[in-house]
Amino acid sequence: MNINIPFQTIDWSTIPKTEHKGETGMAYWQTVQFEGHWCTKGHIVHCLEGDFVSELSNGQQFILTKGMTYVVSDELSSHRSTTVDGVKLLIIDGDFLKLSKSSD
């Protein structure tokens, strides 16, 4: 079920940060969730500052630096990311990233 999102602005200074402890550091998330548009697998990830390594379960690694983006739909990869010196990311998740099954 898709839900239309009307035009709106987001003042990130009013969105609370939550802390998420990693194996070797801390991630700070600011999250805006729209009903029916949340996805736990597919992502659009844009690197705002710093750099990080995104690793696929098959061993492939990709280094993303400031200004780079990766995009993946649901169920197309298992992935994890790490950083040594910290990173600021813009992450967009949503139903539009669900895997489309062809109707052959």
KAKABEL-V311238 format. One record per residue. N is the residue number from 1. PHI is phi as a letter, one per 20 degrees, with the letter a starting at -180 (999 if undefined). Layout:
n->N phi->PHI
n->N phi->PHI
//
This chain:
n->1 phi->999
n->2 phi->e
n->3 phi->d
n->4 phi->f
n->5 phi->d
n->6 phi->f
n->7 phi->g
n->8 phi->b
n->9 phi->d
n->10 phi->c
n->11 phi->e
n->12 phi->f
n->13 phi->f
n->14 phi->e
n->15 phi->e
n->16 phi->f
n->17 phi->e
n->18 phi->d
n->19 phi->e
n->20 phi->c
n->21 phi->f
n->22 phi->d
n->23 phi->f
n->24 phi->c
n->25 phi->a
n->26 phi->c
n->27 phi->d
n->28 phi->d
n->29 phi->d
n->30 phi->d
n->31 phi->c
n->32 phi->d
n->33 phi->d
n->34 phi->d
n->35 phi->g
n->36 phi->n
n->37 phi->c
n->38 phi->d
n->39 phi->c
n->40 phi->e
n->41 phi->d
n->42 phi->e
n->43 phi->b
n->44 phi->d
n->45 phi->c
n->46 phi->d
n->47 phi->e
n->48 phi->e
n->49 phi->b
n->50 phi->n
n->51 phi->b
n->52 phi->b
n->53 phi->d
n->54 phi->d
n->55 phi->d
n->56 phi->e
n->57 phi->f
n->58 phi->e
n->59 phi->n
n->60 phi->f
n->61 phi->c
n->62 phi->c
n->63 phi->e
n->64 phi->d
n->65 phi->d
n->66 phi->g
n->67 phi->n
n->68 phi->e
n->69 phi->c
n->70 phi->c
n->71 phi->c
n->72 phi->b
n->73 phi->e
n->74 phi->g
n->75 phi->m
n->76 phi->d
n->77 phi->a
n->78 phi->d
n->79 phi->b
n->80 phi->b
n->81 phi->c
n->82 phi->c
n->83 phi->b
n->84 phi->e
n->85 phi->d
n->86 phi->n
n->87 phi->b
n->88 phi->d
n->89 phi->c
n->90 phi->d
n->91 phi->d
n->92 phi->d
n->93 phi->c
n->94 phi->r
n->95 phi->g
n->96 phi->f
n->97 phi->e
n->98 phi->f
n->99 phi->f
n->100 phi->e
n->101 phi->e
n->102 phi->f
n->103 phi->d
n->104 phi->f
//
